[in-house]
Amino acid sequence: MAEAALVTGAASGIGRAIAERLVADGWDVLAVDIAPAEDGPGDPLVADLTTREGNRGAVDAALARFGRLDAVIPNAGFQHVSPVESFDEDRWDALLALLLTSPFLLSRYAWPALRDSGNGRIVVVASVHGLVASPFKAGYVSAKHGVMGLVKTLALEGAAVGIRASAVCPGYVRTPLVEEQIADQARAHGMPEERVLEDVLLAPQALKRMLEPAEVADAVAYLLGPGGVLHTGAPLVLDGGWTAR
Ligand SMILES: NC(=O)c1ccc[n+]([C@@H]2O[C@H](COP(=O)([O-])OP(=O)(O)OC[C@H]3O[C@@H](n4cnc5c(N)ncnc54)[C@H](O)[C@@H]3O)[C@@H](O)[C@H]2O)c1
């Protein structure tokens, strides 16, 4: 019987690449998104993960469809770029709900099934912004730092019951989330869009290149596989040397 995974934000970018990779590796995948892709990969499920019902419904649907749940990959996210003094308060609430509370709720609701799996894994797609800050991203940076604390706690509680919890912390990845950010960053920094990639986004990285979504999916597959057997409570950092400074 195939192992089963729940991947959020699976219609686009990194989540889509993770779902594709897991399907190719033989997993049953519930591909959860607020706007799911019609053409897969995985079994699509519509859910708004900023709500409790959305997270509960996603776990229930995975168990109903596959009868088991071996891995949860909280990945859905968005960015909001703004100075603190004008940072929209509703955007703050939504960022915390999606990037921090959803991984907590999914872990909470999936916990019994992950325990029954005997090899339960939670792999949160966090960010280098879980480890360091950048200006104009108060909500995102705060939520990503928070989820690193959640991963550590899940790892300590999960160790006794065969559940591991890890985070992947990429620098910039070539996805719609980043492409949409370039115009916002240009406005916030008062510079032309052409200069944003080199002077702002990639400035802190030693290696001046973005990751591809499939390369993040490789890291997730590694953590889920035998190589990740002792990886828990820690980040796997793919930041091109950002945090080496
Ligand atoms: N792109 C990067 O450079 C980068 C770097 C580090 C970390 N990340 C993280 O990777 C994750 C995925 O980002 P991406 O770049 O692939 O973004 P993306 O915009 O390509 O995909 C995000 C997906 O999340 C879904 N989503 C948004 N709100 C939702 C909600 N309320 N409920 C359910 N689904 C929702 C969207 O519909 C979309 O399909 C995010 O957590 C992001 O913070 C991205």
The ligand as an SDF file (V2000), in Angstrom:
LIG
                    3D

 44 48  0  0  0  0  0  0  0  0999 V2000
    9.3040   31.5350   -3.8170 N   0  0  0  0  0  0  0  0  0  0  0  0
   10.2710   31.7590   -2.9340 C   0  0  0  0  0  0  0  0  0  0  0  0
   11.2680   32.4230   -3.2100 O   0  0  0  0  0  0  0  0  0  0  0  0
   10.1740   31.1740   -1.5690 C   0  0  0  0  0  0  0  0  0  0  0  0
   11.3270   31.1960   -0.7670 C   0  0  0  0  0  0  0  0  0  0  0  0
   11.2650   30.6550    0.5140 C   0  0  0  0  0  0  0  0  0  0  0  0
   10.0800   30.1010    0.9640 C   0  0  0  0  0  0  0  0  0  0  0  0
    8.9710   30.0990    0.1670 N   0  0  0  0  0  0  0  0  0  0  0  0
    7.7550   29.5130    0.7020 C   0  0  0  0  0  0  0  0  0  0  0  0
    7.3210   28.4730   -0.1340 O   0  0  0  0  0  0  0  0  0  0  0  0
    5.9090   28.3250   -0.0120 C   0  0  0  0  0  0  0  0  0  0  0  0
    5.2860   28.2550   -1.4060 C   0  0  0  0  0  0  0  0  0  0  0  0
    5.5650   29.4780   -2.0770 O   0  0  0  0  0  0  0  0  0  0  0  0
    5.5700   29.5900   -3.6820 P   0  0  0  0  0  0  0  0  0  0  0  0
    6.6780   30.5200   -4.0070 O   0  0  0  0  0  0  0  0  0  0  0  0
    5.5180   28.2620   -4.3280 O   0  0  0  0  0  0  0  0  0  0  0  0
    4.1980   30.4020   -3.8860 O   0  0  0  0  0  0  0  0  0  0  0  0
    3.0630   30.3390   -5.0170 P   0  0  0  0  0  0  0  0  0  0  0  0
    2.3830   31.6540   -4.9520 O   0  0  0  0  0  0  0  0  0  0  0  0
    3.6260   29.8720   -6.3300 O   0  0  0  0  0  0  0  0  0  0  0  0
    2.0980   29.1860   -4.4650 O   0  0  0  0  0  0  0  0  0  0  0  0
    1.4070   29.3300   -3.2590 C   0  0  0  0  0  0  0  0  0  0  0  0
    0.1460   28.4810   -3.3260 C   0  0  0  0  0  0  0  0  0  0  0  0
   -0.5460   28.6400   -2.0650 O   0  0  0  0  0  0  0  0  0  0  0  0
   -1.9390   28.7390   -2.3440 C   0  0  0  0  0  0  0  0  0  0  0  0
   -2.6400   29.4410   -1.2690 N   0  0  0  0  0  0  0  0  0  0  0  0
   -2.5600   30.7700   -0.9760 C   0  0  0  0  0  0  0  0  0  0  0  0
   -3.4050   31.0820    0.0250 N   0  0  0  0  0  0  0  0  0  0  0  0
   -4.0290   29.9190    0.3710 C   0  0  0  0  0  0  0  0  0  0  0  0
   -5.0260   29.5960    1.3350 C   0  0  0  0  0  0  0  0  0  0  0  0
   -5.5820   30.5460    2.1370 N   0  0  0  0  0  0  0  0  0  0  0  0
   -5.4400   28.3120    1.4380 N   0  0  0  0  0  0  0  0  0  0  0  0
   -4.9310   27.3580    0.6160 C   0  0  0  0  0  0  0  0  0  0  0  0
   -3.9840   27.6090   -0.3230 N   0  0  0  0  0  0  0  0  0  0  0  0
   -3.5410   28.8720   -0.4350 C   0  0  0  0  0  0  0  0  0  0  0  0
   -2.0010   29.5130   -3.6530 C   0  0  0  0  0  0  0  0  0  0  0  0
   -3.2670   29.3400   -4.3110 O   0  0  0  0  0  0  0  0  0  0  0  0
   -0.8170   28.9230   -4.4230 C   0  0  0  0  0  0  0  0  0  0  0  0
   -1.2160   27.8130   -5.2260 O   0  0  0  0  0  0  0  0  0  0  0  0
    5.4170   29.4990    0.8390 C   0  0  0  0  0  0  0  0  0  0  0  0
    5.2080   29.0860    2.1720 O   0  0  0  0  0  0  0  0  0  0  0  0
    6.5730   30.4700    0.7650 C   0  0  0  0  0  0  0  0  0  0  0  0
    6.6300   31.3030    1.8910 O   0  0  0  0  0  0  0  0  0  0  0  0
    8.9970   30.6190   -1.0920 C   0  0  0  0  0  0  0  0  0  0  0  0
  1  2  1  0
  2  3  2  0
  2  4  1  0
  4  5  1  0
  4 44  2  0
  5  6  2  0
  6  7  1  0
  7  8  2  0
  8  9  1  0
  8 44  1  0
  9 10  1  0
  9 42  1  0
 10 11  1  0
 11 12  1  0
 11 40  1  0
 12 13  1  0
 13 14  1  0
 14 15  2  0
 14 16  1  0
 14 17  1  0
 17 18  1  0
 18 19  2  0
 18 20  1  0
 18 21  1  0
 21 22  1  0
 22 23  1  0
 23 24  1  0
 23 38  1  0
 24 25  1  0
 25 26  1  0
 25 36  1  0
 26 27  1  0
 26 35  1  0
 27 28  2  0
 28 29  1  0
 29 30  1  0
 29 35  2  0
 30 31  1  0
 30 32  2  0
 32 33  1  0
 33 34  2  0
 34 35  1  0
 36 37  1  0
 36 38  1  0
 38 39  1  0
 40 41  1  0
 40 42  1  0
 42 43  1  0
M  CHG  2   8   1  16  -1
M  END
$$$$
